[in-house]
Amino acid sequence: MGSATHPIFPFYYPPTYHPKQEAHVCISAHSQGSFGALSIP
């Protein structure tokens, strides 16, 4: 499930996510610390 490009956060990246949503999620992921860096391909 989730985006194949972001297997670490399948729950953050549903198959139908939008670009704007992705940006919001990226910011949220960064707030998680080192895990934020892992969310960036």
C-alpha positions as a Markdown table, in Angstrom:
| # | Residue | x | y | z |
|---|---|---|---|---|
| 1 | Met | 0.0 | 0.0 | 0.0 |
| 2 | Gly | 1.0 | 3.6 | -0.4 |
| 3 | Ser | 3.4 | 5.1 | -2.9 |
| 4 | Ala | 6.2 | 2.8 | -4.1 |
| 5 | Thr | 8.6 | 5.7 | -3.9 |
| 6 | His | 7.9 | 6.1 | -0.1 |
| 7 | Pro | 7.8 | 2.6 | 1.3 |
| 8 | Ile | 8.9 | 3.9 | 4.7 |
| 9 | Phe | 5.7 | 5.9 | 5.2 |
| 10 | Pro | 2.9 | 4.0 | 3.4 |
| 11 | Phe | 0.4 | 5.5 | 5.7 |
| 12 | Tyr | 1.6 | 9.0 | 4.9 |
| 13 | Tyr | 1.5 | 8.5 | 1.2 |
| 14 | Pro | -1.7 | 7.0 | -0.1 |
| 15 | Pro | -1.9 | 6.1 | -3.8 |
| 16 | Thr | -4.2 | 9.1 | -4.4 |
| 17 | Tyr | -2.3 | 11.8 | -2.5 |
| 18 | His | -2.1 | 15.2 | -4.1 |
| 19 | Pro | 1.1 | 17.4 | -4.6 |
| 20 | Lys | -0.1 | 19.9 | -2.0 |
| 21 | Gln | -0.8 | 17.1 | 0.4 |
| 22 | Glu | 2.7 | 15.7 | -0.2 |
| 23 | Ala | 4.2 | 19.1 | 0.6 |
| 24 | His | 2.3 | 19.1 | 3.9 |
| 25 | Val | 3.3 | 15.6 | 4.7 |
| 26 | Cys | 7.0 | 16.3 | 3.9 |
| 27 | Ile | 6.9 | 19.2 | 6.5 |
| 28 | Ser | 5.2 | 16.9 | 9.0 |
| 29 | Ala | 7.8 | 14.2 | 8.3 |
| 30 | His | 10.7 | 16.6 | 8.9 |
| 31 | Ser | 9.2 | 17.4 | 12.3 |
| 32 | Gln | 9.8 | 13.7 | 13.1 |
| 33 | Gly | 13.5 | 14.3 | 13.0 |
| 34 | Ser | 15.8 | 11.9 | 11.1 |
| 35 | Phe | 12.8 | 10.1 | 9.7 |
| 36 | Gly | 12.0 | 13.2 | 7.8 |
| 37 | Ala | 15.1 | 12.8 | 5.7 |
| 38 | Leu | 14.2 | 9.2 | 5.0 |
| 39 | Ser | 10.9 | 10.4 | 3.5 |
| 40 | Ile | 12.7 | 12.3 | 0.7 |
| 41 | Pro | 13.6 | 10.2 | -2.3 |
